[in-house]
Protein backbone atom coordinates (compact mmCIF):
# COMPACT_ATOMS: atom_id res chain seq x y z
CA UNK A 1 0.00 0.00 0.00
CA UNK A 2 1.23 3.49 -0.85
CA UNK A 3 1.07 6.28 1.71
CA UNK A 4 0.08 9.00 -0.78
CA UNK A 5 -3.54 8.73 -1.90
CA UNK A 6 -4.84 10.72 -4.88
CA UNK A 7 -7.16 13.63 -4.24
CA UNK A 8 -10.83 12.75 -4.75
CA UNK A 9 -14.05 14.71 -4.42
CA UNK A 10 -15.50 14.77 -0.87
CA UNK A 11 -18.18 12.23 -1.92
CA UNK A 12 -15.66 9.76 -3.35
CA UNK A 13 -13.28 10.37 -0.45
CA UNK A 14 -16.05 9.38 1.99
CA UNK A 15 -16.60 6.15 0.03
CA UNK A 16 -12.84 5.52 -0.03
CA UNK A 17 -12.68 5.97 3.76
CA UNK A 18 -15.47 3.44 4.24
CA UNK A 19 -13.81 0.93 1.90
CA UNK A 20 -10.45 1.32 3.64
CA UNK A 21 -12.01 0.90 7.07
CA UNK A 22 -14.38 -1.98 6.35
CA UNK A 23 -13.52 -3.70 3.05
CA UNK A 24 -9.73 -3.89 2.62
CA UNK A 25 -8.12 -6.92 4.23
CA UNK A 26 -4.37 -7.56 4.34
CA UNK A 27 -2.62 -10.92 4.67
CA UNK A 28 -2.00 -13.83 2.32
CA UNK A 29 -4.88 -14.46 -0.10
CA UNK A 30 -5.57 -16.58 -3.16
CA UNK A 31 -7.81 -14.62 -5.51
CA UNK A 32 -10.59 -16.04 -7.70
CA UNK A 33 -8.10 -15.99 -10.59
CA UNK A 34 -5.74 -18.24 -8.60
CA UNK A 35 -3.20 -15.44 -8.19
CA UNK A 36 -1.71 -14.69 -4.76
CA UNK A 37 -2.09 -11.27 -3.17
CA UNK A 38 -1.21 -9.57 0.11
CA UNK A 39 -4.50 -7.63 0.04
CA UNK A 40 -8.12 -8.50 -0.59
CA UNK A 41 -11.28 -6.49 -1.18
CA UNK A 42 -14.51 -7.62 0.46
CA UNK A 43 -16.58 -4.65 -0.70
CA UNK A 44 -19.77 -6.32 0.49
CA UNK A 45 -18.57 -5.04 3.88
CA UNK A 46 -19.23 -1.56 2.48
CA UNK A 47 -22.29 -2.30 0.32
CA UNK A 48 -24.08 -4.22 3.10
CA UNK A 49 -23.72 -1.55 5.79
CA UNK A 50 -26.26 1.29 5.91
CA UNK A 51 -23.64 4.06 5.92
CA UNK A 52 -21.67 2.19 3.26
CA UNK A 53 -24.51 1.78 0.77
CA UNK A 54 -25.48 5.42 1.23
CA UNK A 55 -21.84 6.33 0.41
CA UNK A 56 -22.02 4.06 -2.66
CA UNK A 57 -25.32 5.62 -3.80
CA UNK A 58 -23.90 9.11 -3.30
CA UNK A 59 -20.87 8.14 -5.39
CA UNK A 60 -23.07 6.68 -8.15
CA UNK A 61 -25.12 9.90 -8.18
CA UNK A 62 -21.94 11.97 -8.48
CA UNK A 63 -20.16 9.79 -11.05
CA UNK A 64 -23.22 9.40 -13.28
CA UNK A 65 -24.72 12.85 -12.72
CA UNK A 66 -27.29 13.78 -15.35
CA UNK A 67 -26.92 10.34 -16.99
CA UNK A 68 -28.89 8.85 -14.06
CA UNK A 69 -32.01 10.10 -15.80
CA UNK A 70 -31.17 7.92 -18.81
CA UNK A 71 -30.72 4.69 -16.80
CA UNK A 72 -33.78 2.46 -16.47
CA UNK A 73 -32.38 -0.44 -14.46
CA UNK A 74 -29.35 -1.46 -12.40
CA UNK A 75 -28.05 -4.98 -11.81
CA UNK A 76 -25.55 -7.65 -12.64
CA UNK A 77 -24.35 -11.14 -11.86
CA UNK A 78 -25.47 -12.44 -8.47
CA UNK A 79 -24.04 -12.28 -5.76
CA UNK A 80 -21.45 -9.59 -6.46
CA UNK A 81 -23.90 -7.12 -7.97
CA UNK A 82 -26.86 -7.64 -5.64
CA UNK A 83 -26.06 -5.37 -2.67
CA UNK A 84 -24.95 -2.54 -4.96
CA UNK A 85 -27.89 -2.87 -7.38
CA UNK A 86 -30.64 -3.20 -4.78
CA UNK A 87 -29.11 -0.76 -2.32
CA UNK A 88 -28.37 1.99 -4.84
CA UNK A 89 -31.85 1.66 -6.36
CA UNK A 90 -33.46 1.93 -2.91
CA UNK A 91 -31.38 4.89 -1.71
CA UNK A 92 -31.78 6.81 -4.98
CA UNK A 93 -35.54 6.14 -4.97
CA UNK A 94 -35.75 8.26 -1.82
CA UNK A 95 -34.23 11.07 -3.91
CA UNK A 96 -36.62 10.80 -6.83
CA UNK A 97 -34.45 8.60 -9.08
CA UNK A 98 -36.47 5.56 -10.19
CA UNK A 99 -34.13 2.70 -11.11
CA UNK A 100 -35.52 -0.81 -11.29
CA UNK A 101 -33.13 -3.47 -9.96
CA UNK A 102 -32.44 -7.06 -10.96
CA UNK A 103 -29.97 -9.93 -10.72
CA UNK A 104 -28.48 -12.23 -13.31
CA UNK A 105 -28.59 -15.76 -11.90
CA UNK A 106 -25.51 -17.99 -12.19
CA UNK A 107 -27.64 -20.54 -14.05
CA UNK A 108 -31.09 -20.60 -15.61
CA UNK A 109 -34.07 -21.27 -13.37
CA UNK A 110 -36.15 -24.15 -14.66
CA UNK A 111 -39.48 -23.63 -12.88
CA UNK A 112 -41.79 -20.63 -12.56
CA UNK A 113 -40.28 -17.63 -14.31
CA UNK A 114 -37.45 -19.30 -16.21
CA UNK A 115 -34.16 -17.90 -17.40
CA UNK A 116 -31.26 -16.15 -15.73
CA UNK A 117 -32.81 -12.71 -15.14
CA UNK A 118 -34.54 -12.19 -11.77
CA UNK A 119 -36.12 -8.89 -10.83
CA UNK A 120 -37.61 -5.90 -12.57
CA UNK A 121 -35.55 -5.75 -15.78
CA UNK A 122 -37.62 -5.08 -18.91
CA UNK A 123 -36.93 -5.59 -22.60
CA UNK A 124 -35.52 -2.35 -24.01
CA UNK A 125 -34.21 -1.05 -20.67
CA UNK A 126 -30.99 0.97 -20.72
CA UNK A 127 -28.93 -0.69 -18.02
CA UNK A 128 -26.17 0.17 -15.57
CA UNK A 129 -24.36 -3.15 -15.06
CA UNK A 130 -22.82 -3.41 -11.60
CA UNK A 131 -20.47 -5.52 -9.52
CA UNK A 132 -19.00 -4.82 -6.10
CA UNK A 133 -15.36 -5.42 -7.11
CA UNK A 134 -13.78 -6.41 -10.39
CA UNK A 135 -10.31 -7.67 -11.13
CA UNK A 136 -10.55 -9.11 -14.63
CA UNK A 137 -14.07 -8.01 -15.62
CA UNK A 138 -15.34 -11.50 -16.46
CA UNK A 139 -18.42 -11.37 -14.20
CA UNK A 140 -19.39 -7.98 -15.60
CA UNK A 141 -19.03 -9.22 -19.16
CA UNK A 142 -21.03 -12.38 -18.39
CA UNK A 143 -23.79 -10.14 -17.04
CA UNK A 144 -23.57 -7.94 -20.16
CA UNK A 145 -24.11 -11.01 -22.38
CA UNK A 146 -27.17 -12.15 -20.39
CA UNK A 147 -28.69 -8.66 -20.25
CA UNK A 148 -28.26 -8.17 -24.00
CA UNK A 149 -29.63 -11.67 -24.64
CA UNK A 150 -32.69 -10.78 -22.57
CA UNK A 151 -33.36 -7.80 -24.84
CA UNK A 152 -32.13 -4.95 -22.64
CA UNK A 153 -29.23 -2.65 -23.49
CA UNK A 154 -26.10 -2.62 -21.30
CA UNK A 155 -25.01 1.01 -21.72
CA UNK A 156 -22.98 1.68 -18.56
CA UNK A 157 -20.89 -0.37 -16.12
CA UNK A 158 -19.68 0.50 -12.63
CA UNK A 159 -18.06 -1.15 -9.64
CA UNK A 160 -17.29 0.04 -6.13
CA UNK A 161 -13.59 -0.74 -6.70
CA UNK A 162 -11.75 -1.72 -9.88
CA UNK A 163 -8.90 -3.83 -8.57
CA UNK A 164 -7.41 -5.03 -11.86
CA UNK A 165 -7.53 -2.13 -14.30
CA UNK A 166 -8.42 -4.29 -17.32
CA UNK A 167 -12.19 -3.86 -17.40
CA UNK A 168 -12.15 -0.44 -19.09
CA UNK A 169 -10.70 -1.89 -22.30
CA UNK A 170 -13.22 -4.75 -22.32
CA UNK A 171 -16.09 -2.30 -21.85
CA UNK A 172 -14.78 0.01 -24.58
CA UNK A 173 -14.62 -2.95 -26.97
CA UNK A 174 -18.35 -3.47 -26.40
CA UNK A 175 -19.17 0.24 -26.59
CA UNK A 176 -20.08 0.38 -22.88
CA UNK A 177 -19.37 3.46 -20.78
CA UNK A 178 -17.33 2.15 -17.80
CA UNK A 179 -17.12 4.34 -14.69
CA UNK A 180 -15.66 2.68 -11.60
CA UNK A 181 -16.38 4.56 -8.38
CA UNK A 182 -12.86 3.84 -7.11
CA UNK A 183 -9.78 2.21 -8.62
CA UNK A 184 -7.04 0.29 -6.76
CA UNK A 185 -4.66 3.31 -6.90
CA UNK A 186 -7.40 5.46 -5.28
CA UNK A 187 -7.19 3.24 -2.18
CA UNK A 188 -3.39 3.02 -2.19
CA UNK A 189 -2.72 -0.18 -4.14
CA UNK A 190 -1.40 -0.95 -7.60
CA UNK A 191 -3.66 -2.57 -10.14
CA UNK A 192 -3.16 -6.30 -10.08
CA UNK A 193 -4.66 -9.71 -10.64
N, C-alpha and C positions, 0 to 999 in steps of 0.2 A: 504494500500500500504506500502511495506517495503522500507526503505531508501537505503539499500544496494542492488545494482543490480549486477548480475553475470557478469563476464568478457566475452565478445563476440568478435569475429573477427571484424575488422573495417567495413566490409561490413554489417554484421548483426547488429552492433551497430548503423550504419546509418539508417537502417530500423527501429530499435527499437526507435530511436529518432523521426522519422517521425510518427510512430504509437502513441507514447506518446504525441506528439504535436497535432496531428490531429484526432486520432481515439479513444482514451480513454476518456470516459465521466464518471463523478462521480455524484452521486445523489441517488435517489430511483427508481429502475427499476424492472419490472417484465419481466423475460426472457421468451423465447419461450417455455421452459420447464414448465413454471408456477412458478418457483422459484423466490424469491426476491434477489436482489443484490444491493450493493452500488456502483457498477461500471459496465460499459457497453462498449463493443467494437463495434464500427461502422467502421470496417476496409475498407469499401468502400471509406471512407474519405482519406485513403492512396492509395488504388488501383485506384481511379478515378482522382488522381492528377498527372500531368506529372512527377514531381520529385518523387512522391510516387511509381508509377508503375515502374520507372527506378530502384528505390531502391529494389522493389520486384523482378524484373528480375535479378538484380545483385545478390540478395540473392539466387534465384533459381539456377543461374549459379554456385555459390559457393557451395551450399548444394548438388547439383547433379553432379557437376564436369564432369568427363568423361562419366558418365551415360547419360548425355544429348544426346549423339550421338546414344543411344539405344532407345530413346523416339520418337515415331512417331507423337503422338497427345496429346493435353492438353485440358481438359475440365471437366465439372461436372454439377451438378444440377443448373439450372437457378434459381435465379438471383445471388446467392452467389458466384458462380464460374465464372461468365461471365467476370467481369473486370480483374480478375487475368489471366484467360485463354487467352482472346484476347489480353490483354496488354502485357503479358509475351511473347506470340508468336510473336507479332509485334516487341517488343524491341529486342528480341534475333535474329529475322530475319535480323536485321541490323548488326548483328555480325556473320552471316554465319550459324546460327542454324535454321534449317527449321522444325519447329513444326506446324502441322495443328491444328486448334482450332475448338471447337464445344461446344454445350450446350445440356444438357438433359432437355427436357421440363417437366413441372410439370404433364402434361397429354398428351395423344397421340393426334396428329393433325389428323383430319379426311379428309381434302381435300389436293390436291396437293401431295407433298411428305409426306406420312403418317408416323406415329410412333412418338417416343419421342426424337429421335436424330435429332438435327439441326446443320448443319455445315459440316466440311470437314472430319469427322471421316470415316475411311474405315474398312471393315472387315479384321481382322488379325492385325490391328494396336496394338502396345504396347503403353499403355496409362498412362500418369500422370494425375490422378484424383485430381481435385482441389476444394477448397472452400475458401472463405475469412477468416472466423472464424469458428471453431467448438467447441462445448461444449460436446455434447454426441456422435457425429459421425454419426448420423442417416442420414443426407443429403448425406454425403460421401458414406455411404453404399448403399443408394438408387441409387445413381449414378453408383456405382460399379455393382449393379444388372442389370441396364439398359444397361450399356456398354458391359458387358459379354453377355447379351441376344441378343445384336446387332451383336455379333460375333467378337468383339475386346477384347483385353486382358488388364484388369486393373492390372498393374505391380507395380506402385508407387502411393502414395498419398502425398499431401502436402497442408498446409494451411498457411496463413500469421501468424495467432496466434491460437494456441491450448489453449483454455480457460479451458477445462474440464479435460484433462489428461487421458481420457478413450479410446480414439480412437486408440492408439497404440496397445492395446490388441485386439481390433476388427479387425484391419488390419492384425495383426500377425495370427489370426485365419483363415483368408482368404489367407494367404501367400503373402500379399501385403507389400511392403517396404514403411513404413510410415516415412516421414521426415518433420516435421513442421519447418517452418522458425524461428518462435519464439514460446515460451511456456509462459503461464501466469507468472511463476516465473521469466522469463527473463525480463518482464516489471514491476516487483515489486508486483505481486499479487499471492495469492495462487490459486491452481487449485480449481475449484468449478463448481457447476451446474448453 
